[in-house]
Amino acid sequence: MELILVILAGLVLVVAAYTDVRSLTIPNYLIGILVVLALIHALVLGRLDALGWIGAVAVLLVGLLLWRLGLMGAGDVKLASAALLWLPGMAIDFLILTAILGGLLSLGYLIAGLLKKKKFDKIPYGLPLALATIAILTWNVIQG
C-alpha cells in the first residue's frame, strides 16, 4: 500500500510539473490531492510524525513572503510545502536538490532565450520541485 501511495504522489507531481510548464500554473486540486495522499500515507504507516510538518510550514511561511514580494509563484510555494509533507527531516536535502535542478532549468531557459532572441520572464519552478521530490521519494523507497 505504501508503494502505491508513493507512485500516486509521483503521478500527481508529474501532472503538476506538466501543467506548470504548459501554463505557469499549478492547480490547487493537485496540491490538495498531494496533501491528502501524504496524510493517508502517514496513517498507513501508523505515524503522523511521518509527515514533514516543520519543513512544510517553514517553506510555506518563507514562500508566502517570497510570493508577496513577487519572487515566487503561489503554486510553487504550495507545491513545495505539500511535497515536504512527504519528506520528513529532509527539507534541506529537498531545497538543495531543488535549487540545483532549478539552476539547470534557468540555464536552459537562458540559453534558449539567447538562441531564440526571446526573453523569458518566468520559469516553471514546479518542474524542479516535482523532480526533486520524485528523486528523494525514489531514493527513500530504494533504501527501504
Legacy VTK file of the C-alpha trace (Angstrom):
# vtk DataFile Version 3.0
C-alpha trace
ASCII
DATASET POLYDATA
POINTS 144 float
0.000 0.000 0.000
2.849 2.379 0.834
4.416 1.918 -2.602
1.060 2.552 -4.302
0.695 5.844 -2.416
4.234 6.908 -3.358
3.550 6.080 -7.015
0.285 8.066 -6.912
2.118 11.012 -5.375
4.716 10.754 -8.145
1.990 10.843 -10.771
0.412 13.924 -9.175
3.836 15.596 -9.160
4.341 14.781 -12.855
0.956 16.317 -13.714
1.763 19.393 -11.590
5.105 19.839 -13.365
3.458 19.395 -16.765
0.737 21.962 -16.081
3.313 24.410 -14.735
5.486 24.049 -17.844
2.464 24.463 -20.112
0.665 27.323 -18.348
2.823 28.559 -15.438
0.082 27.455 -13.048
-0.305 24.542 -10.663
-3.967 23.776 -9.958
-4.963 23.799 -6.293
-6.696 20.442 -6.624
-3.328 18.812 -7.390
-1.879 20.321 -4.205
-4.910 19.047 -2.301
-4.501 15.540 -3.684
-0.813 15.533 -2.747
-1.639 16.613 0.829
-4.402 14.022 1.202
-2.109 11.284 -0.132
0.565 12.343 2.388
-1.951 12.103 5.233
-3.143 8.681 4.072
0.491 7.590 3.768
1.181 8.654 7.364
-1.940 6.823 8.564
-0.926 3.660 6.690
2.460 3.875 8.435
0.594 4.431 11.693
2.619 7.554 12.421
1.520 11.141 11.942
5.095 12.109 12.795
5.924 10.579 9.393
4.766 13.888 7.929
7.313 16.636 7.373
5.246 19.281 9.194
8.125 21.509 10.261
9.701 21.753 6.811
6.315 22.188 5.143
5.242 25.029 7.440
8.648 26.751 7.298
8.717 26.635 3.495
5.107 27.808 3.333
5.815 30.841 5.538
9.025 31.847 3.764
7.466 31.049 0.395
4.452 33.244 1.057
6.810 36.117 1.788
8.655 35.431 -1.485
5.313 35.264 -3.308
4.206 38.544 -1.743
7.448 40.147 -2.960
6.778 38.783 -6.460
9.774 36.449 -6.383
7.943 33.126 -6.478
4.615 31.850 -7.716
1.943 30.877 -5.197
1.520 27.473 -6.850
5.230 26.787 -6.476
5.069 27.728 -2.784
2.100 25.425 -2.182
3.688 22.591 -4.172
6.964 22.850 -2.230
5.107 22.848 1.068
2.901 19.883 0.105
5.929 17.979 -1.199
7.719 18.434 2.107
4.900 16.634 3.905
6.268 13.556 2.118
9.869 14.241 3.179
10.139 14.432 6.977
13.557 15.569 8.098
14.705 16.111 4.525
13.837 19.773 3.939
17.469 20.832 3.453
18.139 17.970 1.017
14.969 18.877 -0.864
15.817 22.575 -1.034
19.395 21.923 -2.201
18.321 19.463 -4.901
15.515 21.789 -5.996
17.964 24.704 -6.207
20.383 22.663 -8.338
17.630 21.484 -10.675
16.113 24.984 -10.779
19.517 26.429 -11.661
19.880 23.956 -14.523
16.379 24.807 -15.735
17.181 28.534 -15.541
20.369 27.973 -17.504
18.383 26.103 -20.132
15.896 28.960 -20.374
18.745 31.460 -20.617
20.387 29.537 -23.469
17.044 29.055 -25.237
16.341 32.769 -24.845
19.703 33.703 -26.339
19.264 31.321 -29.260
15.717 32.474 -29.990
16.379 36.104 -29.031
13.469 35.891 -26.646
13.266 36.904 -23.002
11.646 34.547 -20.515
10.180 36.463 -17.582
9.012 33.435 -15.625
10.325 29.932 -15.134
8.063 26.960 -14.305
9.654 26.106 -10.961
7.102 23.330 -10.454
9.314 21.156 -12.661
12.412 21.168 -10.412
10.191 20.945 -7.313
8.478 17.836 -8.691
11.719 16.260 -9.917
13.448 16.796 -6.575
10.512 15.299 -4.691
10.287 12.289 -7.002
14.046 11.729 -6.764
14.043 11.780 -2.959
10.906 9.613 -2.717
12.501 7.121 -5.101
15.704 7.114 -3.045
13.685 6.536 0.136
11.830 3.598 -1.440
15.094 2.051 -2.663
16.672 2.487 0.804
13.659 0.794 2.384
LINES 1 145
144 0 1 2 3 4 5 6 7 8 9 10 11 12 13 14 15 16 17 18 19 20 21 22 23 24 25 26 27 28 29 30 31 32 33 34 35 36 37 38 39 40 41 42 43 44 45 46 47 48 49 50 51 52 53 54 55 56 57 58 59 60 61 62 63 64 65 66 67 68 69 70 71 72 73 74 75 76 77 78 79 80 81 82 83 84 85 86 87 88 89 90 91 92 93 94 95 96 97 98 99 100 101 102 103 104 105 106 107 108 109 110 111 112 113 114 115 116 117 118 119 120 121 122 123 124 125 126 127 128 129 130 131 132 133 134 135 136 137 138 139 140 141 142 143
